[in-house]
């Protein structure tokens, strides 16, 4: 018997929300559900009574003034008429005596799928207008500032997935990558690889040119692990530059009046130190002195590239 295997993107979106349950009330609200300020969220077992009928992810959302609601998440990447039969079953099976109210959120980055999923489902006489909540590109905000993606890396990922191809905007992807660098290294690499693989060829070519031009490298022919690491470092540099810009505007940054080159050097040193810290590496006194005393951008960029996968500070600073 043929068993449909979920795509890497499908699995990534489920994993992304599983690790960010507090995002679920916000997604429900922007998809047309009730405002759920102050809600608490608990992940539920998503497997339903019949193994062939399961929601991708389920949560129990408790909100003051609303009570407890079972919220199911369905990732839908293509139009599948069979889901119009399954979705009402998912909703009713999630209801329990303890939690009799439920809702279903369909998440899709495809506008055609979103329009299809938003149509009413006819359940029979007197029940001809059953609807699920739909979160499509129209409901997903564009995250354009790296410091916002840093606070909400999951939304940054969804933003790039939903809008980067349509807008042909490499900066939306760079912003998403900047946010992903705040996650642990394994998840950042996994999500970054899926995102880069999902964007269309023309946009990826433009993005590759930007990444590799900055690093003085030749563009790869595919999304290799090395390219993913370089793209994440490229996104991380955007995050550092964005945070410095905000700090300068608010007057919190010492030495605001330093020249542009000195500002770039400071930014690169900060990127390097943060990348080392993410890898659990801490420079000793001599290594810290080398980093602080380096006034060559090319050397700092080389160290940043090496720090992405280095096993020690000494290896990163070769």
FISEFI-923055 format. One line per 4 residues: for each residue z, x, y of C-alpha. Coordinates in Angstrom, 1 decimal, always signed. Each point is the difference from the previous one (the first is absolute). Layout:
Z:X:Y | ...
***
This chain:
+0.0:+0.0:+0.0 | -0.9:+1.3:+3.5 | +2.9:+0.6:+2.3 | -0.7:+0.4:+3.7
+1.7:+3.1:+1.3 | +1.3:-0.1:+3.6 | -1.8:+2.4:+2.4 | +1.8:+2.9:+1.6
+0.0:-1.9:+3.3 | +1.5:-3.1:-1.6 | +2.8:+2.1:-1.6 | +0.6:+1.9:+3.3
+0.4:-3.2:+2.0 | +2.6:-1.3:-2.5 | +1.8:+3.3:-0.1 | +0.0:+0.2:+3.8
+1.6:-3.4:+0.4 | +2.5:+0.6:-2.9 | +1.3:+3.0:+2.0 | +0.1:-2.0:+3.3
+1.5:-3.3:-0.8 | +1.3:-0.5:+3.5 | -3.6:-0.3:+1.2 | -0.5:-3.2:-2.1
+1.6:-2.5:+2.5 | -2.1:+1.5:+2.8 | -3.2:-0.4:-2.0 | +0.9:-3.6:-0.9
+0.5:-0.8:+3.6 | -3.3:+1.5:+1.2 | -1.8:-1.8:-2.8 | +1.3:-3.4:+1.3
+3.4:-0.2:-1.7 | +3.3:-0.6:+1.9 | +1.5:+2.7:+2.2 | +2.7:+1.8:-2.1
+2.0:+2.1:+2.4 | +3.0:+1.6:-1.7 | -1.3:-0.7:-3.5 | +1.2:+1.9:-3.1
-2.4:+0.7:-2.8 | +0.6:+0.6:-3.7 | -2.8:+1.0:-2.5 | -0.3:-2.4:-2.9
-1.4:+0.4:-3.5 | -3.7:-1.0:+0.5 | -0.7:-0.9:-3.6 | -0.3:-3.7:-0.5
+0.5:-2.1:-3.1 | -3.5:+0.5:-1.3 | -1.1:+3.6:+0.0 | -3.5:-0.8:+1.1
+1.3:-1.8:+3.0 | +1.9:+2.4:+2.3 | +0.3:+0.6:+3.7 | -0.6:+3.6:+1.1
+3.4:+0.3:+1.7 | +2.9:-2.4:+0.7 | +2.9:+0.1:+2.5 | +2.9:-2.1:+0.8
+0.3:-0.4:+3.8 | +3.2:-1.3:+1.6 | +0.0:-0.9:+3.6 | +2.6:-1.6:+2.3
-1.0:-3.5:+0.8 | -2.7:-0.1:-2.7 | +1.9:+0.8:-3.2 | -1.4:+1.8:-3.0
-3.7:-0.1:-0.9 | -1.9:+1.6:-2.9 | -3.0:+1.8:+1.4 | -2.8:+1.1:-2.2
-2.6:+2.6:+1.0 | -3.5:+0.0:-1.4 | -2.4:+2.8:+0.8 | -3.6:-1.4:+0.0
-2.9:+2.4:+0.4 | -2.8:-2.4:-1.0 | -0.8:-3.7:-0.3 | +1.2:-1.3:-3.4
-0.2:-3.8:-0.4 | +2.5:+0.3:-3.0 | +2.7:+0.8:+2.6 | -0.3:-3.5:+1.4
+1.4:-1.2:-3.3 | +2.6:+2.8:-0.3 | +1.5:+0.0:+3.4 | +1.7:-3.4:-0.1
+1.4:+0.9:-3.4 | +1.4:+3.2:+1.4 | +1.7:-1.9:+2.8 | +1.6:-2.6:-2.2
+1.2:+2.5:-2.6 | +1.8:+2.1:+2.7 | +2.1:-3.1:+0.9 | +3.4:-0.1:-1.7
+3.2:-2.1:+0.3 | +1.5:+2.8:+2.1 | -3.1:+0.4:+2.2 | -2.0:-3.2:-0.1
-2.3:+0.9:+2.9 | -2.9:+2.5:-0.3 | -3.0:+1.3:+1.8 | -3.0:+2.1:-1.0
-1.6:+2.7:+2.3 | -3.5:+1.2:-0.9 | -0.7:+3.5:+1.5 | -3.6:+1.1:+0.4
-1.8:+2.5:+2.2 | -3.3:-1.9:-0.4 | -0.8:-2.7:+2.6 | -2.2:-2.0:-2.5
+2.8:-0.1:-2.6 | +2.5:-1.0:+2.7 | -2.2:-2.9:+1.1 | -0.4:-1.1:-3.6
+3.7:+0.2:-0.8 | +1.0:-2.0:+3.1 | -1.9:-3.1:-1.1 | +2.1:-2.9:-1.3
+0.3:-0.4:-3.8 | -0.4:-3.5:-1.4 | +2.7:-0.6:-2.6 | -1.0:-3.6:-0.6
+0.5:-3.5:+1.6 | +2.6:+0.2:+2.8 | +0.2:+3.8:-0.2 | -3.3:+1.2:+1.4
+1.2:+2.4:+2.6 | +2.1:+2.7:-1.7 | -0.3:+3.3:+1.8 | +1.2:+3.6:-0.4
+0.9:+2.3:+2.9 | -2.8:+2.5:+0.6 | +0.4:+3.4:+1.6 | -3.5:+1.3:+0.8
-1.5:+2.3:+2.6 | +0.5:-2.7:+2.7 | +3.7:+0.1:-0.6 | +0.4:+3.7:-0.5
+0.7:+1.8:+3.3 | -1.9:+3.1:+1.0 | +2.5:+2.9:+0.0 | -1.5:+2.5:+2.5
+3.0:+2.2:+0.9 | +1.4:+2.6:-2.5 | +3.6:-0.6:+1.1 | -0.4:-3.7:-0.9
-1.4:+1.0:-3.4 | +2.9:+2.4:-0.4 | +2.4:-3.0:+0.2 | -2.2:-2.3:-2.1
-2.1:+2.1:-2.3 | -0.9:-2.9:-2.2 | -1.4:-2.0:+2.9 | -1.9:+3.1:+1.1
-1.6:+0.2:-3.5 | -0.9:-3.7:+0.1 | -1.4:+0.4:+3.6 | -2.4:+2.7:-1.0
-1.0:-1.8:-3.2 | -0.8:-3.2:+1.8 | -1.6:+1.3:+3.2 | -1.2:+3.6:-0.2
-3.3:-0.8:-1.7 | -0.8:-2.9:+2.3 | +0.9:+2.0:+3.1 | -1.5:+3.3:-1.4
+3.1:+1.6:+1.4 | +1.3:+3.3:-1.6 | +3.0:-0.2:+2.3 | +1.3:-3.1:-1.8
-0.1:+2.0:-3.2 | +1.6:+3.0:+1.7 | +2.8:-2.2:+1.3 | +0.6:-1.4:-3.5
+0.1:+3.5:-1.4 | +2.5:+1.0:+2.6 | +2.3:-2.8:-1.1 | -0.4:+0.9:-3.7
+1.3:+3.5:+0.7 | +3.4:-1.6:+0.5 | +0.1:-1.1:-3.6 | +0.9:+2.3:-2.9
-2.8:+2.5:-0.9 | -1.1:-1.7:-3.2 | -0.4:-3.4:+1.6 | -1.7:+1.4:+3.1
-2.6:+1.8:-2.1 | -0.5:-3.1:-2.3 | -0.4:-2.5:+2.9 | -2.1:+2.5:+2.0
-2.4:+0.6:-2.8 | -0.5:-3.7:-0.6 | -0.5:-0.7:+3.7 | -2.6:+2.8:+0.4
-1.8:-1.2:-3.1 | -0.2:-3.6:+1.2 | -1.6:+0.6:+3.4 | -3.8:-0.1:+0.2
-2.1:+3.2:-0.3 | -1.0:+0.1:+3.6 | +3.5:-0.2:+1.3 | +1.3:+2.5:-2.5
-2.7:+2.4:+1.0 | +1.1:-0.3:+3.7 | +3.6:+0.4:-1.1 | -0.8:+3.1:-2.1
-1.8:+1.6:+2.9 | +3.0:-0.5:+2.2 | +2.5:+1.3:-2.6 | -2.1:+3.0:-1.1
-1.2:+1.0:+3.5 | +3.7:+0.2:+1.1 | +0.7:+2.2:-3.0 | -3.3:+1.9:+0.1
-0.9:-1.0:-3.5 | -3.0:-1.5:-1.8 | +0.1:-3.7:-0.7 | +0.6:-0.8:-3.7
-2.4:-2.1:-2.0 | +2.8:-2.3:-1.2 | +3.6:-1.0:+0.6 | +1.6:+3.1:-1.6
+3.8:+0.6:+0.0 | -0.5:+2.9:+2.3 | -1.9:-2.3:+2.5 | +2.8:-2.6:-0.2
+2.6:+2.7:+0.9 | -2.1:+1.2:+2.9 | -0.5:-3.6:+1.2 | +3.7:-0.7:-0.2
+0.7:+3.2:+2.0 | -2.6:-1.1:+2.5 | +1.7:-3.4:+0.3 | +3.4:+1.7:+0.4
-1.2:+2.1:+2.9 | -1.0:-3.2:+1.7 | +3.5:-1.3:-0.5 | +1.6:+3.0:+1.5
-2.4:-0.1:+3.0 | +0.7:-3.7:+0.5 | +3.8:+0.5:-0.2 | -0.2:+2.9:+2.5
-2.1:-2.1:+2.4 | +2.6:-2.8:-0.1 | +2.8:+2.5:+0.5 | -1.8:+1.6:+3.0
-0.6:-3.4:+1.6 | +3.6:-1.0:-0.3 | +1.2:+3.3:+1.3 | +1.9:+1.0:-3.2
-2.0:+3.0:-0.9 | +1.2:+3.4:+1.3 | -2.6:+2.1:+1.6 | -2.2:-2.9:+1.0
-1.9:+2.3:+2.3 | -1.2:+2.5:-2.6 | -3.7:+0.6:-0.2 | -2.3:-1.8:-2.5
-0.2:+3.0:-2.3 | +3.7:+0.4:-0.2 | +0.4:-3.7:-0.7 | -2.5:+0.3:-2.9
+1.9:+3.0:-1.3 | +3.3:-1.9:+0.1 | -1.6:-2.9:-1.7 | -1.4:+2.1:-2.9
+3.4:+1.7:-0.5 | +1.7:-3.4:-0.2 | -2.7:-1.2:-2.5 | +0.6:+3.1:-2.1
+3.8:-0.3:-0.1 | -0.1:-3.7:-0.8 | -2.5:+0.6:-2.8 | +2.2:+2.7:-1.5
+3.0:-2.4:+0.2 | -1.9:-2.8:-1.7 | -0.6:+2.5:-2.9 | +3.7:+0.9:-0.1
-0.6:+3.4:+1.5 | +2.2:+1.5:+2.7 | -1.0:+3.2:+1.8 | +2.6:+2.8:+0.1
+0.8:+1.8:+3.3 | -2.9:+2.5:-0.2 | -2.5:-2.7:-1.1 | +1.1:-2.3:+2.8
-0.4:+2.9:+2.5 | -3.6:+0.5:-1.3 | -0.8:-3.7:+0.6 | +1.6:-0.1:+3.4
-1.7:+3.2:+1.1 | -3.5:-0.9:-1.2 | -2.3:-0.6:+2.9 | -3.3:-0.3:-1.9
-1.3:-3.5:-0.7 | -2.3:+1.1:-2.8 | +3.0:+1.7:-1.8 | +2.2:-3.0:+0.4
-2.8:-2.3:-1.3 | -0.4:+2.2:-3.1 | +3.8:-0.1:-0.6 | -0.1:-3.8:+0.3
-2.7:-0.3:-2.6 | +1.9:+2.4:-2.3 | +3.3:-1.9:+0.5 | -1.5:-3.2:-1.4
+0.3:+1.3:-3.5 | +2.0:+3.2:+0.3 | +2.9:+0.6:-2.4 | +1.9:+2.2:+2.5
+0.0:+0.8:+3.7 | -1.2:+3.5:-0.8 | -3.1:-1.4:-1.7 | -0.7:-2.4:+3.0
+0.2:+2.9:+2.5 | -2.3:+2.4:-1.8
***
